[in-house]
Amino acid sequence: MDADPVRVIPRLIERIWGRTDLDAWYDGATGGSATPLGEAWLTDMDCDVEGGGTLRDRIDADRAGMLGDAARSPPILAKLLFTAAPLSIQVHPTDAAARSSGVAASGKDEAWLVLEAAPDAVVWVGFTAQVTPARLRAAVADGSLPTLLRRRPVRVGDAVQVAAGTVHAIGAGLVLLEVQDPVHVTYRLYDYGRPRPLQVEEALAVADLEAASEPESAATPVDPCPGRHILARAPRFMAERHAIGPGLVLRPDGARYHILVPLTPGVLLDQRELRRGVAAFVPACGRAVTLGGTGQASVAVLHAGPGPTACMSMLPDEG
C-alpha cells in the first residue's frame, strides 16, 4: 500500500543567540522563560512524528520506500532559525575536506529563505576580497573579521545559498528556513566574545579564502509548473517555493521523497491544516497528496534532486 505522508513534530533547540518570544510559532514554547530558543529542527531523524515513534523509526521500517534513490543517506535537514543576536562567523567542510579528515561522509551545503526580517537585518557570505591565512588569523585576534566579509541586507522572500567551504554568518532579527545536508560539523572563527570555543585552524583548513562572487538578486522562476521558483540547487538537495493558487497535487514517483514546509499560514495538506513551523514528509513510494490554501498561501518543497521535481502539478482553477 502507498504510504501516507508523515507529519513531523519539530525539535526545539536552545541557542545562546535565540529568542524568548516564539509562542506565535509554537504554542507555549517559551511561556515567558528566559531560556532562548534558536532553532526548530523540522526533519531531524530523531523528531517525533504524529501517530507515534520517530522519523527514524518510519524510515528504518522501509528505507527504500521512504527515501527512494536517496536511501543511502539521511533525509535533508530543514530547520527554522530565530535570531535575536548574530550567530558566530563559521564555515562547514567541503566534500573533499570532510572525507579526507573523516569527520563526515560529505560536506555541508546550506540555503536560507527569509521568512521574517527586521528592517536592518543582514547576513554575511564570503569575503569581499581574497584573504591570506595570516590576515584571517589576525582579523580573528583583533575582532575585525566581520569587516572582511561580504555584507548582504536581506528582506522577506530572499533566498541565499551558501556553498560548503564558504565563511558566513547570520545577523539578528531574522526568521529563516534553513535547508542543509544532514551534517553536523561547524567550525567557528569568531563569536563576538561569547564563551564558546573557536576552531580557527580547522576552519582555515576548509575555508574558501577567495573573493566571493556577487549573489543572485532573486529566486529563479521555472516552468512548466505555474507559481514555482527555484530557491536553491545544491549537489544533494533542491529547494523550491510553490504558490498554492487553486491547489497543488504531489504524485510521488518512487525515486524521490519530498518535504513540505508551509511558508505562510493557511496551508492545507489533504484538507487538514499544515501549520507554519512544521513539516510533512512525503515518502518516495507514498500516495498522492493535495495542497490547498487561502489567499497567498505558499509552501517550500524540498527534495534530493535532480530537479525541479516533476511530481508537482497545479489543479485546474474552477473559480
N, C-alpha and C positions, 0 to 999 in steps of 0.2 A: 504494500500500500504506500502511496506517495505520502511523505512526511508532512506534518503541519509546520507552519512557521513557529519559531521558538521566541517567546517574549522574554528578554533578558532583564534581570534586576540589577541595577548598577551597584558597583562597589564605590563607596565614598571614601576618599583618601585625604588625610590631614596633610597640609603643606604649610610651611612657615610663611609663604607669600600668599596664602589663600584668603578666603572671605568668611565672615560670620553672619551673612545675610542671605542665605540661599533657600529660605523657606518658600519663596516663589517658584523655585525649581523643584525642590524636594520637600514635601510637607514634613515639618518638624525636624528637618535635617540639622539645623543649628540651634533653634529654640532658645536664642539668647546666650548660647555658650560662647566663651572666649576662645575656644579652640577653632582655628581657621581650617576650613575645608577648601582644598585647592583643585582636586581632580575628582571626576566621576568616571570610572572605568566601565565602559558600556559593553565590551565584548571580551573581557578577560576570561580565560578558561575557567577560573575559579569563581566567576559570577554565578549566583543562584539564578534559577530560571523558574518561570511560572509552571506549576504542576509538580515541582519538587526536583531536587538534585541540582547539579551544576551544569554549565555549558560543557565542561569537560566530560561529564557523565554521558550527555547526549551524543557528543562527538565520538567518544570511545566505543559506544554501543554500535555505531555504524559509520566508521570513518569515511569510507568511500562515498556512501550515500549522503553524508552531511557536507563533505568538503570537495567532492568531485576530483578533478585533476590536481587540486592543490592538497591532496590528502597527506602528503609528507610533512607538511608544516602546520603549526597552529594558525588559527584564523587571524586576519588583520585585526589589529587592536585599535579601537575607536575610543576616544576619551573626550570629555568636556573639561576645559581648564577655566578656572575662575580666579582672576588675578587682582589682588589688592596692592601688590608691590611687584617690582620687576623680578623675574626669575634670574637665576645665575646665567652668566655667559658660558656657553658649553659647546660640546661637539660630540657627535656619535661616530663610531668607526665605519669605514667603508667595508665592502665585502672582503677585499683582499686583506685589510688590516685585521678584521675580525677572525678570519680563518687562519691567518698566519700566526696570530697570538693565541688562538684557541679560546677566546672569550665568548664567542657566539658562532652559530652556524652561518650567519650572514651579517652584513652591515645593517644600518638603520636609516632608512629614508623616512621623512615625515612631511605632512602637509597640514596647513591650518586654514580653516574657514572662519571668518569673523562673524559671530552671531550678535554680539553687543560690543560697543566701543565708546569709551569716554571721548570727548572732543579732542583731547591731546594724546590719544593712545598711539603707541608706536611699537614696532618690532625692529630688530636688527638682524640682518642676514648677510654674512660675508664681509670682506674687508673693502674699504674704499680704494686702497692701493696695495700692491704687493708688500708683504712684511717679511722680515727675516726672523728666524727663531730667537736671535738675541734681542731684536726690537720687541718681540712679543713678550719675552720674559721680563724685560724692563717695564713694559706697559702694565703687566700684571703686578709687578712690585710697587710701582708708583701710583697705581689706580687710574691710569689714563686709558686702559684698554677700551672702554666704551667709545672713545673718540676715534678709534681706528676702524670701527665697524660702520657698514652702510646702514644708515637710519632710514626707516620707511614708515611714514604715517599710514595708519590703516583706518578703515571705516567698515560699517556693516556691509557684508556681501563680498568683501575682498577675499581672495584665495592666494595663499603664499605656499610655494613648495620649497622644501629645504632638503637638498641632497645630502646623503651621508658624507661626512668629512667637512661640512660647511659649519664654521663657527657662527653661532646665532644666540639670540635671546628674545624673550617676550616681555613687553612692558606691562605696567599696571593698567587697571581699568578696562580689562578685556574679558569677554567670554568667547572661547574658541572651541570649535570642533577640531580635534587633532586626530589625524589618521596616520598610522605608522606601522612599520614592520614590528612584529611582536618580539622585540629585542630590548632587553633592559640593561643597556650599557651606556652610561653617560659619563663624560669626563668634564669636570668643572674647571674653568680657567679663572673665573672672577665671581665673587659672590657678595659684593657690597658690604664687606666687613662682617657678614653673618658667621656664626661659629660652626661652619661646616667644612669638611676637608676639601681641598683642591687636588686636582690630578694634572698638574701643568705638563709634566714630561710625557705622560700618557696621551694628553691632548695634542701635544706637538707632534707626536709620532703618527697621528692620523689626520691632522687638520690640513685643509687646503689653504695655503698661505698666499695664493694669487689674488688679484683684484676680482671681486665678484662682478658678474655681468648685471646689467640693468634688469630689474624684474619685469615680467609681463604686467600690463596695466589692468587686465581684466580676464575673467574666465572666458574660454573659447567656446562659442556655440557650435553645435554639431547637428547634423541631420542623420537619419530621417525622423527621429522622434521629436515632435514639437516640444518646446519648453525645456530641452535638455542642454546643459552646459557641462563641459569637462572642467573639473576643478583641479585635478592633479593626475599625472600619469607617471608612475614610478615603476621600477623594474618588477616589483611584486604586488603592486596594487594600483587600482584606479579609483578615483572619487568623482562622482557625477552629481549634479544638482538637477532635480526634476520639478518643474511646476506641475502640480497635480491636475489643474484645469478641470475638465469634466470627469476625470478619473483615469487611473492607470491600471494596467494588468501586468503582472510579472509571471512569466511562464518559465520556470527553471528548465534547463536543457540537459541536466545530468553532468555537465562538465564544470560548472562553477556555482559556488554559493553566492548569495547576496546578503548584505547587511543594510537595513533600512534605519535611518536616523531622522526623525522629524526635525525640520529647521524652523518650523512655526507651530503655533497652536492650531488645533482644528484638523489634524491629520487622522484619518480613519484607516485601519487595516482590517480588511474583511468586515467592514461596517462597525467596528469597535474602535474606540479611541486608542491611538498610539501616542502617548503623552510626550511632550517635549522633555528631553532629558533622559530618555530611554532608547533602546534599540531593539529591533527584531531581526532574528537570524533566519533566513530562508534557505533551507537545505538545497544542495545541488540537485538531488533527486526528490525534491519536495513538490507538493501540489501547487497549482497556480493560485496566486493571491491577488486581491484587488486593493487599490488605494483610492480613497476618496478624501474630500476635504472641503473646507469653506473658504471663500474669499481668495486670498493669495497664498493658500497653503502650498508648502513645498517640502521636499524630502531629499536627503542625501542618500545616494545609492552607492555602496562600496562593494568592490569585488576584486578578485585576484588577476583580472585581465586574461587575455588581451581584450582590448575594448575599442570603442564603447560597447557595452553589453547589447546584444541583440535580443535579449529576453524581455525588454520593456516595450510596451506599446500603449498608446493613448486610446481610451474608449471614445466612441463617437459622441459628439455633443448632441444631446437630444432636446436641448432647450431652444 
